[in-house]
Amino acid sequence: MRIEPGEQARAMGRRSGQARRRLDLERVTGELPPLDTPEHIRANYELIQRWGECGLLPGTIVNGLVRAADVALWLFETQLDLLRLKWLVSRIVDVERDLG
């Protein structure tokens, strides 16, 4: 099958356009999950990795987004720790009440 010059130019133009494609605010807010659950944080990491690997984001931006996800994960873990501590304090109060 012979490829016509016009078709080849269009195909090359499409590939070139895809290579230069950048992210815009609408796409980022539509595709990047919120950092509100461990599952979303994981999906966020994976999407950032893919965007970085295919050149849609420069490394400095990838690093900043990963740092934001790291902090969100740390805050989520801290919230879980605080809930566990509150439960333990309530158990201690109950035991002290039963003993006293």
BALUM-65724 format. One line per field, with one value per atom (N, C-alpha, C, O, CB): residue number from 1; atom name; residue in one letter; y negated, x negated, z negated. Coordinates in pm, whole numbers. Glycine has a CB too. Example, Ala and Ser with C-alpha at 12.3 -4.5 7.8 and 13.67 -1.06 7.14 Angstrom:
% BALUM-65724
resi = c(1; 1; 1; 1; 1; 2; 2; 2; 2; 2)
name = c(N; CA; C; O; CB; N; CA; C; O; CB)
resn = c(a; a; a; a; a; s; s; s; s; s)
py = c(569; 450; 330; 332; 447; 225; 106; -3; -114; 60)
px = c(-1319; -1230; -1320; -1424; -1131; -1285; -1367; -1290; -1341; -1408)
pz = c(-780; -780; -780; -846; -905; -708; -714; -787; -804; -572)
END
This chain:
% BALUM-65724
resi = c(1; 1; 1; 1; 1; 2; 2; 2; 2; 2; 3; 3; 3; 3; 3; 4; 4; 4; 4; 4; 5; 5; 5; 5; 5; 6; 6; 6; 6; 6; 7; 7; 7; 7; 7; 8; 8; 8; 8; 8; 9; 9; 9; 9; 9; 10; 10; 10; 10; 10; 11; 11; 11; 11; 11; 12; 12; 12; 12; 12; 13; 13; 13; 13; 13; 14; 14; 14; 14; 14; 15; 15; 15; 15; 15; 16; 16; 16; 16; 16; 17; 17; 17; 17; 17; 18; 18; 18; 18; 18; 19; 19; 19; 19; 19; 20; 20; 20; 20; 20; 21; 21; 21; 21; 21; 22; 22; 22; 22; 22; 23; 23; 23; 23; 23; 24; 24; 24; 24; 24; 25; 25; 25; 25; 25; 26; 26; 26; 26; 26; 27; 27; 27; 27; 27; 28; 28; 28; 28; 28; 29; 29; 29; 29; 29; 30; 30; 30; 30; 30; 31; 31; 31; 31; 31; 32; 32; 32; 32; 32; 33; 33; 33; 33; 33; 34; 34; 34; 34; 34; 35; 35; 35; 35; 35; 36; 36; 36; 36; 36; 37; 37; 37; 37; 37; 38; 38; 38; 38; 38; 39; 39; 39; 39; 39; 40; 40; 40; 40; 40; 41; 41; 41; 41; 41; 42; 42; 42; 42; 42; 43; 43; 43; 43; 43; 44; 44; 44; 44; 44; 45; 45; 45; 45; 45; 46; 46; 46; 46; 46; 47; 47; 47; 47; 47; 48; 48; 48; 48; 48; 49; 49; 49; 49; 49; 50; 50; 50; 50; 50; 51; 51; 51; 51; 51; 52; 52; 52; 52; 52; 53; 53; 53; 53; 53; 54; 54; 54; 54; 54; 55; 55; 55; 55; 55; 56; 56; 56; 56; 56; 57; 57; 57; 57; 57; 58; 58; 58; 58; 58; 59; 59; 59; 59; 59; 60; 60; 60; 60; 60; 61; 61; 61; 61; 61; 62; 62; 62; 62; 62; 63; 63; 63; 63; 63; 64; 64; 64; 64; 64; 65; 65; 65; 65; 65; 66; 66; 66; 66; 66; 67; 67; 67; 67; 67; 68; 68; 68; 68; 68; 69; 69; 69; 69; 69; 70; 70; 70; 70; 70; 71; 71; 71; 71; 71; 72; 72; 72; 72; 72; 73; 73; 73; 73; 73; 74; 74; 74; 74; 74; 75; 75; 75; 75; 75; 76; 76; 76; 76; 76; 77; 77; 77; 77; 77; 78; 78; 78; 78; 78; 79; 79; 79; 79; 79; 80; 80; 80; 80; 80; 81; 81; 81; 81; 81; 82; 82; 82; 82; 82; 83; 83; 83; 83; 83; 84; 84; 84; 84; 84; 85; 85; 85; 85; 85; 86; 86; 86; 86; 86; 87; 87; 87; 87; 87; 88; 88; 88; 88; 88; 89; 89; 89; 89; 89; 90; 90; 90; 90; 90; 91; 91; 91; 91; 91; 92; 92; 92; 92; 92; 93; 93; 93; 93; 93; 94; 94; 94; 94; 94; 95; 95; 95; 95; 95; 96; 96; 96; 96; 96; 97; 97; 97; 97; 97; 98; 98; 98; 98; 98; 99; 99; 99; 99; 99; 100; 100; 100; 100; 100)
name = c(N; CA; C; O; CB; N; CA; C; O; CB; N; CA; C; O; CB; N; CA; C; O; CB; N; CA; C; O; CB; N; CA; C; O; CB; N; CA; C; O; CB; N; CA; C; O; CB; N; CA; C; O; CB; N; CA; C; O; CB; N; CA; C; O; CB; N; CA; C; O; CB; N; CA; C; O; CB; N; CA; C; O; CB; N; CA; C; O; CB; N; CA; C; O; CB; N; CA; C; O; CB; N; CA; C; O; CB; N; CA; C; O; CB; N; CA; C; O; CB; N; CA; C; O; CB; N; CA; C; O; CB; N; CA; C; O; CB; N; CA; C; O; CB; N; CA; C; O; CB; N; CA; C; O; CB; N; CA; C; O; CB; N; CA; C; O; CB; N; CA; C; O; CB; N; CA; C; O; CB; N; CA; C; O; CB; N; CA; C; O; CB; N; CA; C; O; CB; N; CA; C; O; CB; N; CA; C; O; CB; N; CA; C; O; CB; N; CA; C; O; CB; N; CA; C; O; CB; N; CA; C; O; CB; N; CA; C; O; CB; N; CA; C; O; CB; N; CA; C; O; CB; N; CA; C; O; CB; N; CA; C; O; CB; N; CA; C; O; CB; N; CA; C; O; CB; N; CA; C; O; CB; N; CA; C; O; CB; N; CA; C; O; CB; N; CA; C; O; CB; N; CA; C; O; CB; N; CA; C; O; CB; N; CA; C; O; CB; N; CA; C; O; CB; N; CA; C; O; CB; N; CA; C; O; CB; N; CA; C; O; CB; N; CA; C; O; CB; N; CA; C; O; CB; N; CA; C; O; CB; N; CA; C; O; CB; N; CA; C; O; CB; N; CA; C; O; CB; N; CA; C; O; CB; N; CA; C; O; CB; N; CA; C; O; CB; N; CA; C; O; CB; N; CA; C; O; CB; N; CA; C; O; CB; N; CA; C; O; CB; N; CA; C; O; CB; N; CA; C; O; CB; N; CA; C; O; CB; N; CA; C; O; CB; N; CA; C; O; CB; N; CA; C; O; CB; N; CA; C; O; CB; N; CA; C; O; CB; N; CA; C; O; CB; N; CA; C; O; CB; N; CA; C; O; CB; N; CA; C; O; CB; N; CA; C; O; CB; N; CA; C; O; CB; N; CA; C; O; CB; N; CA; C; O; CB; N; CA; C; O; CB; N; CA; C; O; CB; N; CA; C; O; CB; N; CA; C; O; CB; N; CA; C; O; CB; N; CA; C; O; CB; N; CA; C; O; CB; N; CA; C; O; CB; N; CA; C; O; CB; N; CA; C; O; CB; N; CA; C; O; CB; N; CA; C; O; CB; N; CA; C; O; CB; N; CA; C; O; CB)
resn = c(m; m; m; m; m; r; r; r; r; r; i; i; i; i; i; e; e; e; e; e; p; p; p; p; p; g; g; g; g; g; e; e; e; e; e; q; q; q; q; q; a; a; a; a; a; r; r; r; r; r; a; a; a; a; a; m; m; m; m; m; g; g; g; g; g; r; r; r; r; r; r; r; r; r; r; s; s; s; s; s; g; g; g; g; g; q; q; q; q; q; a; a; a; a; a; r; r; r; r; r; r; r; r; r; r; r; r; r; r; r; l; l; l; l; l; d; d; d; d; d; l; l; l; l; l; e; e; e; e; e; r; r; r; r; r; v; v; v; v; v; t; t; t; t; t; g; g; g; g; g; e; e; e; e; e; l; l; l; l; l; p; p; p; p; p; p; p; p; p; p; l; l; l; l; l; d; d; d; d; d; t; t; t; t; t; p; p; p; p; p; e; e; e; e; e; h; h; h; h; h; i; i; i; i; i; r; r; r; r; r; a; a; a; a; a; n; n; n; n; n; y; y; y; y; y; e; e; e; e; e; l; l; l; l; l; i; i; i; i; i; q; q; q; q; q; r; r; r; r; r; w; w; w; w; w; g; g; g; g; g; e; e; e; e; e; c; c; c; c; c; g; g; g; g; g; l; l; l; l; l; l; l; l; l; l; p; p; p; p; p; g; g; g; g; g; t; t; t; t; t; i; i; i; i; i; v; v; v; v; v; n; n; n; n; n; g; g; g; g; g; l; l; l; l; l; v; v; v; v; v; r; r; r; r; r; a; a; a; a; a; a; a; a; a; a; d; d; d; d; d; v; v; v; v; v; a; a; a; a; a; l; l; l; l; l; w; w; w; w; w; l; l; l; l; l; f; f; f; f; f; e; e; e; e; e; t; t; t; t; t; q; q; q; q; q; l; l; l; l; l; d; d; d; d; d; l; l; l; l; l; l; l; l; l; l; r; r; r; r; r; l; l; l; l; l; k; k; k; k; k; w; w; w; w; w; l; l; l; l; l; v; v; v; v; v; s; s; s; s; s; r; r; r; r; r; i; i; i; i; i; v; v; v; v; v; d; d; d; d; d; v; v; v; v; v; e; e; e; e; e; r; r; r; r; r; d; d; d; d; d; l; l; l; l; l; g; g; g; g; g)
py = c(117; 0; -124; -136; 1; -213; -335; -446; -467; -377; -517; -630; -756; -787; -641; -828; -953; -1058; -1058; -1002; -1147; -1251; -1336; -1370; -1341; -1370; -1451; -1377; -1437; -1491; -1247; -1166; -1155; -1167; -1027; -1134; -1120; -1251; -1249; -1082; -1363; -1492; -1513; -1563; -1606; -1476; -1490; -1401; -1444; -1454; -1277; -1185; -1238; -1232; -1045; -1289; -1345; -1469; -1492; -1379; -1548; -1666; -1629; -1693; -1749; -1524; -1477; -1430; -1465; -1364; -1350; -1301; -1418; -1418; -1203; -1515; -1632; -1711; -1757; -1722; -1726; -1798; -1726; -1790; -1816; -1595; -1518; -1530; -1536; -1371; -1533; -1545; -1681; -1691; -1524; -1786; -1919; -1952; -2061; -2022; -1860; -1883; -1909; -1843; -1761; -2004; -2038; -2024; -2017; -2181; -2021; -2015; -2155; -2251; -1947; -2167; -2294; -2273; -2159; -2351; -2382; -2376; -2288; -2212; -2515; -2297; -2217; -2067; -1989; -2254; -2028; -1886; -1839; -1731; -1862; -1920; -1881; -1866; -1766; -1986; -1964; -1955; -1843; -1789; -2088; -1808; -1701; -1562; -1468; -1717; -1548; -1416; -1385; -1270; -1402; -1487; -1463; -1444; -1534; -1580; -1327; -1302; -1391; -1435; -1155; -1416; -1492; -1411; -1289; -1531; -1478; -1411; -1385; -1423; -1495; -1320; -1303; -1160; -1139; -1353; -1063; -924; -859; -906; -845; -752; -682; -634; -636; -563; -592; -545; -659; -641; -484; -776; -891; -937; -977; -1006; -932; -971; -878; -923; -969; -749; -653; -681; -682; -508; -704; -735; -864; -877; -747; -960; -1086; -1061; -1113; -1181; -982; -948; -884; -920; -851; -790; -717; -810; -799; -603; -899; -991; -1090; -1118; -1066; -1142; -1233; -1162; -1221; -1284; -1036; -959; -946; -967; -819; -912; -897; -1029; -1033; -844; -1138; -1268; -1307; -1361; -1375; -1279; -1310; -1225; -1276; -1291; -1096; -1005; -1042; -1027; -863; -1090; -1121; -1266; -1311; -1091; -1340; -1474; -1583; -1696; -1476; -1553; -1655; -1750; -1861; -1591; -1707; -1791; -1789; -1683; -1744; -1905; -1905; -1844; -1838; -2049; -1798; -1730; -1814; -1759; -1690; -1944; -2027; -2030; -2032; -2169; -2030; -2029; -1892; -1883; -2064; -1786; -1651; -1641; -1589; -1543; -1691; -1685; -1762; -1714; -1742; -1878; -1955; -1883; -1885; -2089; -1821; -1748; -1624; -1590; -1707; -1556; -1439; -1484; -1417; -1366; -1596; -1649; -1680; -1650; -1776; -1740; -1769; -1640; -1635; -1846; -1536; -1408; -1345; -1286; -1312; -1358; -1306; -1372; -1304; -1329; -1504; -1577; -1536; -1519; -1730; -1520; -1477; -1338; -1314; -1475; -1248; -1115; -1124; -1055; -1024; -1207; -1226; -1280; -1233; -1320; -1378; -1433; -1328; -1322; -1553; -1245; -1138; -1041; -1002; -1064; -1002; -912; -975; -906; -873; -1103; -1175; -1175; -1156; -1318; -1196; -1193; -1055; -1045; -1229; -951; -815; -794; -735; -710; -842; -830; -904; -852; -885; -1024; -1100; -1030; -1029; -1240; -971; -896; -778; -750; -847; -710; -596; -641; -574; -522; -753; -806; -845; -818; -928; -907; -943; -818; -817; -1021; -713; -588; -531; -485; -486; -534; -481; -562; -505; -482; -693; -777; -743; -733; -927; -724; -690; -553; -533; -691; -460; -328; -340; -275; -231; -425; -446; -508; -468; -537; -605; -668; -563; -560; -785; -477; -371; -274; -238; -294; -233; -140; -205; -142; -94; -332; -401; -415; -401; -537; -442; -454; -320; -315; -503; -211; -78; -38; 31; 27; -82; -48; -135; -92; -63; -256; -351; -352; -427; -488)
px = c(-84; 0; -89; -181; 96; -62; -140; -77; 44; -151; -161; -112; -129; -239; -187; -20; -24; -100; -93; 119; -173; -250; -166; -212; -317; -45; 42; 80; 83; 168; 108; 142; 23; 38; 189; -93; -214; -241; -277; -335; -225; -247; -148; -185; -236; -21; 80; 45; 56; 220; 4; -32; -152; -154; -63; -251; -368; -329; -382; -478; -240; -192; -119; -137; -101; -37; 34; -65; -53; 131; -166; -267; -345; -374; -363; -378; -451; -367; -417; -493; -240; -150; -134; -130; -15; -124; -111; -236; -228; -82; -352; -478; -488; -548; -598; -431; -439; -320; -312; -448; -229; -108; -146; -234; -12; -81; -105; 24; 134; -162; 9; 125; 177; 100; 89; 310; 369; 449; 470; 460; 492; 560; 684; 710; 598; 761; 883; 851; 918; 957; 749; 712; 658; 692; 608; 573; 515; 624; 628; 411; 714; 819; 919; 982; 893; 933; 1024; 967; 1041; 1065; 835; 773; 698; 692; 680; 640; 560; 653; 730; 461; 648; 740; 708; 594; 735; 809; 784; 697; 687; 917; 635; 545; 618; 569; 418; 734; 817; 828; 882; 953; 778; 777; 647; 584; 902; 605; 484; 495; 397; 455; 614; 633; 613; 548; 772; 669; 653; 507; 456; 743; 441; 300; 217; 129; 247; 246; 173; 200; 107; 215; 326; 360; 292; 249; 514; 283; 216; 68; 17; 228; 0; -140; -155; -244; -193; -67; -79; -58; -129; 22; 40; 67; -49; -90; 199; -99; -214; -333; -403; -251; -354; -465; -448; -543; -474; -327; -304; -323; -386; -162; -270; -286; -433; -477; -208; -508; -650; -725; -811; -710; -694; -763; -739; -829; -718; -621; -593; -625; -598; -447; -682; -728; -624; -648; -784; -507; -405; -436; -383; -269; -521; -560; -712; -774; -492; -772; -916; -943; -855; -972; -1064; -1101; -1078; -1039; -1244; -1101; -1081; -935; -904; -1130; -845; -701; -662; -583; -618; -715; -688; -732; -658; -761; -851; -900; -807; -780; -1041; -760; -668; -536; -482; -642; -484; -357; -373; -284; -304; -486; -513; -525; -475; -643; -591; -605; -468; -442; -694; -380; -244; -171; -101; -165; -186; -122; -184; -112; -135; -316; -383; -327; -299; -535; -311; -258; -113; -74; -267; -34; 105; 111; 194; 179; 22; 18; -23; 33; -78; -123; -167; -54; -35; -288; 23; 136; 244; 303; 195; 269; 368; 324; 404; 388; 196; 143; 152; 183; -2; 125; 133; 276; 298; 83; 372; 513; 550; 620; 604; 502; 530; 466; 528; 477; 343; 276; 353; 368; 132; 402; 478; 608; 647; 507; 675; 797; 768; 842; 864; 659; 621; 586; 623; 501; 517; 483; 609; 618; 391; 705; 831; 902; 957; 923; 900; 964; 892; 956; 965; 758; 682; 707; 720; 532; 714; 743; 880; 896; 737; 978; 1112; 1110; 1181; 1214; 1032; 1020; 957; 1001; 937; 853; 787; 885; 891; 662; 962; 1063; 1164; 1201; 1137; 1209; 1304; 1244; 1310; 1347; 1120; 1055; 1036; 1062; 918; 991; 974; 1106; 1112; 912; 1213; 1345; 1388; 1443; 1450; 1362; 1400; 1318; 1368; 1382; 1193; 1107; 1135; 1115; 961; 1182; 1197; 1333; 1362; 1162)
pz = c(0; 0; 0; -81; -121; 88; 102; 18; 23; 251; -59; -139; -57; -9; -275; -41; 33; -46; -169; 65; 21; -49; -143; -252; 51; -105; -192; -319; -426; -117; -307; -424; -518; -640; -383; -462; -543; -618; -736; -455; -552; -616; -730; -836; -513; -708; -814; -933; -1048; -760; -905; -1014; -1092; -1215; -958; -1021; -1088; -1168; -1277; -985; -1117; -1189; -1317; -1420; -1100; -1309; -1429; -1535; -1652; -1394; -1493; -1588; -1648; -1768; -1518; -1567; -1616; -1715; -1818; -1499; -1685; -1776; -1908; -2014; -1711; -1903; -2026; -2111; -2233; -1996; -2047; -2121; -2190; -2297; -2027; -2131; -2188; -2279; -2336; -2078; -2290; -2370; -2516; -2571; -2360; -2577; -2717; -2795; -2739; -2729; -2924; -3011; -3034; -3043; -3145; -3044; -3082; -3211; -3254; -2967; -3271; -3399; -3394; -3487; -3445; -3287; -3274; -3276; -3344; -3145; -3202; -3197; -3332; -3379; -3086; -3393; -3522; -3627; -3698; -3569; -3637; -3738; -3706; -3796; -3750; -3580; -3542; -3562; -3590; -3400; -3548; -3552; -3681; -3723; -3437; -3745; -3864; -3983; -4016; -3890; -4049; -4160; -4280; -4298; -4200; -4363; -4486; -4581; -4568; -4555; -4674; -4768; -4899; -5006; -4792; -4892; -5011; -5063; -5171; -4981; -4990; -5037; -4992; -4897; -4984; -5058; -5012; -4867; -4794; -5103; -4827; -4690; -4590; -4486; -4673; -4621; -4534; -4530; -4425; -4581; -4645; -4650; -4562; -4489; -4796; -4569; -4484; -4336; -4255; -4519; -4301; -4162; -4118; -4003; -4144; -4209; -4182; -4148; -4048; -4302; -4231; -4205; -4065; -3989; -4314; -4035; -3908; -3789; -3689; -3904; -3798; -3687; -3669; -3557; -3711; -3779; -3772; -3708; -3626; -3913; -3745; -3687; -3536; -3461; -3752; -3492; -3347; -3274; -3168; -3321; -3331; -3268; -3258; -3157; -3346; -3364; -3361; -3260; -3188; -3499; -3256; -3164; -3018; -2935; -3188; -2985; -2845; -2811; -2699; -2813; -2906; -2877; -2886; -2842; -2744; -2944; -2959; -3074; -3079; -2980; -3165; -3278; -3292; -3278; -3408; -3321; -3349; -3486; -3571; -3342; -3506; -3630; -3754; -3858; -3624; -3748; -3867; -3908; -4028; -3842; -3812; -3842; -3897; -3992; -3716; -3837; -3888; -4034; -4118; -3802; -4064; -4202; -4297; -4407; -4211; -4256; -4339; -4362; -4473; -4277; -4258; -4272; -4359; -4438; -4134; -4346; -4431; -4576; -4666; -4385; -4599; -4736; -4794; -4911; -4737; -4716; -4763; -4800; -4901; -4657; -4718; -4748; -4872; -4953; -4629; -4889; -5009; -5135; -5234; -5001; -5130; -5245; -5272; -5388; -5222; -5167; -5186; -5251; -5338; -5050; -5209; -5269; -5415; -5500; -5191; -5444; -5581; -5667; -5780; -5587; -5616; -5691; -5715; -5823; -5618; -5614; -5628; -5738; -5822; -5494; -5736; -5839; -5978; -6075; -5807; -5987; -6114; -6166; -6286; -6099; -6078; -6119; -6175; -6275; -6001; -6109; -6159; -6296; -6385; -6060; -6313; -6443; -6552; -6663; -6434; -6521; -6620; -6658; -6775; -6566; -6559; -6590; -6681; -6775; -6460; -6653; -6736; -6878; -6975; -6674; -6890; -7023; -7100; -7220; -7009; -7033; -7099; -7150; -7261; -7002; -7070; -7111; -7234; -7328; -6995; -7231; -7345; -7472; -7580; -7313; -7460; -7577; -7632; -7754; -7540; -7546; -7595; -7664; -7763; -7478; -7612; -7678; -7816; -7910; -7591; -7828; -7958; -8057; -8173; -7942; -8010; -8098; -8143; -8261; -8026; -8054; -8090; -8192; -8289; -7964; -8171; -8264; -8400; -8502; -8208; -8402; -8528; -8601; -8723; -8507; -8528; -8589; -8648; -8758; -8485; -8576; -8625; -8748; -8836; -8515; -8754; -8867; -8989; -9103; -8827; -8966; -9077; -9130; -9224; -9036)
END
